[in-house]
Amino acid sequence: MLVESVHDRAELADLLLRTPDLRAYELGDLDDRFWPYTTWYRRGEALALLFHGAGMPILLALDTPDRSGALAELVADLRPLLPRRFYAHLSPGVTAALEPEFAADSNGPHLKMALTEPTRLDRWSAAEIASTGPAEVVELTTTNLTEVAGFYELAYPAHSFVPRMIEQGPYVGVRRGGELVAVAGVHVFSPRYRVAAIGNVATHPQARGQGLASVAVAELCRRMLTTVDRIALNVKADNNAAIALYNRLGFSPVADYTELTFTARGTSN
């Protein structure tokens, strides 16, 4: 079966919405602001996305375990079409399909999680952390851009925050004494496809362990659930503190995957 380059958003949405918790990022990339930066490949039910809108190209090749073999075959056939260097999110069993022509540098195993018990969000509000000091939950917009960027440099130096993320919103912060002490935002927010993916969750180093990030994430989710049906996120599999936080808020694991950087063999650094 030949590999097809797909340009029909309705066709892609039909495939992705079969596993929306797993494919939240790809669904968001169907939106007008991201669509021009996408290239989609399909063979049968297997689907892969090459995204060009975030610096280094990113290959997303994700599917359920019962279709991992077909996905690996698709990715193997894509090798001649891929950049010399790219980042990738891959389901288990797919990495080997690239290794004959690319060297892999792994960023480790990750989990995809989805909000499955939204009623748990109600347990988390500014009132819940009043014992550690008065706190205010606020919406963050482009008027807060400089403050938010400075916050991430201090609280989360390895962040992936860029200004367009706060422009598309929503972003929520927790203030204490006027100072920003926690932030939660999104990588993907698509009312059109009714999905969102949380990202860039961080707490000020001097305010950790007080439930501030939980309050920010809970408020962010409550706001988004008025316009989306699915909220998902990615987290490193060894980040036990973050996983515990998301479990408390009603998130459950959906799938394992790995993040890697691939470089074509013979390419000089």
N, C-alpha and C positions, 0 to 999 in steps of 0.2 A: 504494500500500500504506500502511495506517494505521500510525502510531506506537503501540506498545503499552507500557504500564507493567508491568514484569515483577516478580512477587513470589515466584516459585518458585526456591528456591536450587538445586535439582537441575537445572532448566533452564539457569540461569545458569552453573553449574559445567560443564555439558556444553559450552557455548559457549566458556568461558574456557580450559578444559583443552585445547582444540585448538591454542592457542598459549600455553602456560604461561609460557615465558620472557618473553614480551612482556606478559603479563597477571598477573604475580605479585601486584602491589598489589591489583588487583581481586579476585583469588582470596582474598587475606587478608581483604578486606572482607566476605566471606561469613561469616566467623566471628561467633559470637554477640555478642562485645563491640563489633563494628563495624557489624553488620547493621542495627541500629535507625537508624543515621545515613546510610543509603544509599537512593538512589532510582535505579532502573534503567529505561532506555528501550531498546526494541528495534524495529527494522523489518527483517524478513528476518534476514540474518546479521549486520547491523550492530548494535552495542551501545554504549551510552554510560552512564556512571555519574556521578551528582552526589552528592558526599560532603559531609556537613554536620557532621562531628565534629572539625574541626581549625581552628576560628576561621572564616576566610573560606571560603565554599564552594569546592569543587574539582571541576571537570569533567574526567573522564578519557574521552577519545574516541580510542582507539588501535586500529589494525588493520594488517594486512599491506598492502603497496602495491597488490596486485590488487583490494583491496576499499575503497580510499580514496574512490572516487567515491560508493559507497553510504553510507559513513560520513559524508561531507560533506553528503549529502542529508538524512540523519537529523539531524545537528547543526543544519542550517538550519531544519528543522521544529521544533526545540526552542527556538528563539529566544524565543518568547512565554512559555515556562515557566521561563526562567533568571533567577537573581537579577540585580539591577541592577549588582552588582559581584561578580566571582568570579575565582579562579585556574583555570588549565587546563593539562593535559598533552594535546597534540594531535599526531597523526600528520601528516606532510607532506601538504599539500593541503586541510586541514580549516579552517585559520584564516580563509580568505576567506569561508567560510559564515557566520561571525559578524559580519564587518565592516560589513554594512549597518546594523546596529543597535547595535554595540558598538565602542568605540575600544580598540585593543590596545596594551599596553606589554609588549614582549618581554623575557624573561629569558634569551634566547639559545637556540641549538640545544643539545640534549642527546643522550646515547646511553643506550640500555638495553643492559646487558651481562649475560651469564649464565655460570655456571661450567660449562665444557665439558670441562676437563681436570683433574679433581680430584686426580690423582696428583701434580700440581705442588705441592700444598699441603704435601706431606711434606718439601719442601726447606726449609721455614720453621719454625723452632722457636726457643726461647730460646737453645739452644746455638749457633745460627747467628750470634747477635749478641754472643756472649760477648767477642769481641775489643774491643768498645767499652764493656765493663763488665758486671758480673753483672746479670742481669735475671730477673724472675720473672713468669710468666703467671698471672693470677688471674681468678676469676669475680667479677663485680660484681653486687650485689643492691641491694635497697632500703636496706640498712644503709649503703651507700656513696653514697646519693643526694646528700647535701650536697657530698661530695668530687667526685663526677662533675659536678654542675652547675657547681661552681667551676672545674673543669678546662676545661669547654667555654667558659666565659666568657673564659678566658685563651687557649686553643688554637684555638678555632673560634667567634668571636663571632657569625657568621651561622648558627649551628647551628639545627636544628629539634627539638632534644631537649626532651621533656616527661616528667615523672615516670612516666606510665603506660607509657612505652616500656621502662624498666628493670624495671617490675613484670611485664610480659609476657615480658621477656627473650628470649633470653640476651644478656648483655653481657660482654665480656672486656676486661681491662686488662693493661698491662705496667707493672710497678713496677721502679724502680731506686733503691736506697738508701731504700726505703720510700715513695718519691714516685711518683705516677701519671704516667707519661710518654707513654702511648699508650692509646687506647680504640677499640674497634670494637663496634658494636651493630646493632640491627635496627629497621626501620620495620614490617616484617611478619614474623610467624613463625606459621605455621599447620600444625601436624602433621596436622590433619584433612584439609587439601587438599594436604599434603606440599610446601609452597612456603615460601620465605623471601626477604625482600629486605633486604639489608645497608644500613645507614645510619649517620650520625654517626661516621664514621671520622676520627680526629684524632690529631695528635702534638704534644707540648709544643714551643713555639717553640725552646727551647734544645736539643732532642734530635732535630731533624729530620735526614734524610739518613743514618740509621743502620739502617734496616730495621725499626724498631719497629712501625710501623703494619702492615707486611706480616706480622709475627709475630702480631699481634693478630687480623688478619683471617683468617689461616690457621687459628689455633686456634678461632676462632668458627665457621668453616665446618666444620672437622672435627667439632665438637660437634653442629652442626645436622644433618649428613649421617646421623646415626643415626636421625633422625625425619623428614627431608624428602628429596625427590628432586631438587628444583630450587632453586637459589639464584641470585637476580638482584640487580641494583642499577641505580641511575640515576646518571649523572655528566655534568657539563657537557662539551660537546664540545671546548672549548678548555683543559680541565684536563689538560694532557699528562702531568704528573707522576702524577696519580691513575690515568689510563688505563694508563700504563706499569706502575704498581704492580699493577693488577688483571690486566693481561696476564701478568705474571710469575707470578701466583698461579693462572693457568689460566682466566681469564675471557675471553670473546670478545664482540665487538659483536653485538647482535641486531637493533636497529632504531634509526633516527633519530627524534627527536620534538622538539617545542618547548614550552617553558614560558612562559606569558604571563599577564598580568593584564588582564581585560576590564572595562570600565566602560561602562554604557549611555550612549549619546550624549544630551546634554542634562542629564546628572546633574552637579550642582554638587559640588565637592570640599569 
